[in-house]
Amino acid sequence: MNVNKAILVGRVGSDPVVRETRTGDAVCNVSLATNSGYGDKEKTDWHRVTFFGKLADTVKEYVVKGQELYIEGRISYGKYTDKDGIEKYSTDILANSMQMGSKKGNPVSSTSDGDDSLPF
């Protein structure tokens, strides 16, 4: 059995970039920052995440810079030649599911204030 699965929880580094394929399907890219370590030894890693189809439409509509995301997908490695003829390598996460968390400075509260007008 083979498994290629990535799970990331981090914050979006910039607003989503959306484009369409020749067939009109949406493709959306975001950069996602994850942190490890603590204090002076904290390290930030940046991940390129790609969404397709309806998931890309959802990201385009609701995700903003600074928002926390939980992403599941697979790792994809690529190789290309840049405009100067230099071979470069890329690593992307091709997302197949996503959950949105809090927006920066706008934490999600797990307590109820008694407002029953909310639809959830």
ABEGO torsion letter per residue (X at the ends): XBBBBBBBBBBBABBBBBBBBAAGBBBBBBBBBBBBEBEAABBBBBBBBBBBEAAAAAAAAABBBGBBBBBBBBBBBBBBBBAAGBBBBBBBBBBABBBBBBBBGBBBBABBAGBAABAX
